[in-house]
Amino acid sequence: MAMALIRSKRLHSVAEEAVKAAGHVARTKFRQPLQISDKGFRDYVTDADIAAQETITSVIRTAFPDHGFITEEDDSSLPGNGPIIWIVDPIDGTTNYSRRVPLFCVSLAAVVKKPTLKTADVLVGAIYDPMRDELFSATADGQCLLNGRPIRVSKISDLALATIGTDWNRTGNARQLTLDTVNSLVHHVDAIPCYNSAALALAWVAMGRIDGYFNFSLMPWDVAAASLLIQKSGGKLSGLAGQPITLEAGSLSCLASNGRLHDQLLQYMPNDNGLLTK
């Protein structure tokens, strides 16, 4: 038990160090000319993404040379296997970042290596918003913290008073599905803002800044750290049918909430056939 606690504290410390160091890189480069490349349709990468990821992986490999990585930006020099896998998003919200919109974050999670990674396997999660100097973090055996202080999800239980975030996906089918869901849900909630940064929006669910968030095309690095934050702050994160989420899927859908609204929101989510259930 004592050794597990020591390991948890060490993982937590290194995770916080890594995201803050990467955040410093992103913040420093924010006002500088950027090199922007297309990874695909509506999918961008900047030289700041690459530099931030190299900063994160350097910190982790120095502390834990036997650990592996799942990263947003391809890097063949990184090991993919190890007793712990680090899931890395160096800048979540690259579209915002590339347009000088100060709404982005660094997201990092440490996960126990198993045949199928699930959100229940996340040991440590850290999300850092460098423009607001807000560091969200949690450990599986601890609390959800914002700059070292415990935080909780909102107490909103009336859907009509709720702010439920979302974002527009890259593919046409997912964007249409988002539009259909917004059209159905918008008459029953207070607001549905879009942030262009899923990890940051999910962290805001954990701290009660918003009451829920849904997205139909995310990657493991968008969700891994936030899943632990939401769990430890009293919220809920699931698939669109309320099922647990795996972290090795190519593209996944999720619904996050303060827990109080989850069952109500599930009624407005599409089913496995892409059809709205309400």
C-alpha positions, 0 to 999 in steps of 0.5 A: 500500500505504501509503495503504491502511494509513493508511486502515485505521488511520483507519477502525479508530480512528474505529470504536473511537471511535464504539462507545465513545462509543455504549457510554458513552451506553448505560451512562449510560442503563442505570439510568435510566427507559427509553422502550420501543417495539415495532417488531414482535412480540418486537422492541423499541427504546428511547430509548437505542438511538436515542441510541446510534445518533445518537452513532455516526453523528455520529462517523462523519459528522464523520470521513467525510462521504461514507460511507453507512450500513446501520442497525438503527434507521431514519433517513431523514437518513442517506445509504445510499450511499458508497465505504464503508458502515457497518453499525450496531447501536447496542445488540445485546441490547435485550431484555436492556437493557430488563430491566436485564440487563447483557448487550448490546453496540454493533456496528459494521463498515465495508464496501467498497461492492459490488453484493452485500456479503459478509463478505469485504468487511468492512474493520473490525469493532468490538464494545464491551461497555460493562458489562465495558469490553471492546472487540473490534476487527479490521481486514482487514489486521491481527489480532483484538484485545480491549482492544488485545491479540491474541486467538484462538479456543478450542482445543477440538476435542472436541464433548463439551467444547464450549459452543455458544451460540444464541438464540431467534428472533422467528418461530415457524418459526425458534424451532421450528427452534432448538428442534429443533436444540438437542434434536439437539445437546444430547446431544453438547456440554457446554452450549448457553447463550442470550445474547439478544445475537448480536453479543456471543456471536459476539465471545465465539467470537472470544476463545474464551469459547465454542466456537461459536454458531448462529442462524437469523434474524439481520440484517446488523448482527448479523453484519458486525463479528463476521464479521471478528473471527472470521476474524482470530482463527482461527475460521470463520463460514458459512451452514448449508451452509458457504457464505459469508454475504451482508450484504444479506439480510433475514434470514440463518442462520449458524454460527460456530465455532473452526474445529476444530468447524465440520464437526462442527457443520454435521452438526447444522444444518438444510438449506435445507428446514428439516430437520435433517441429523442 
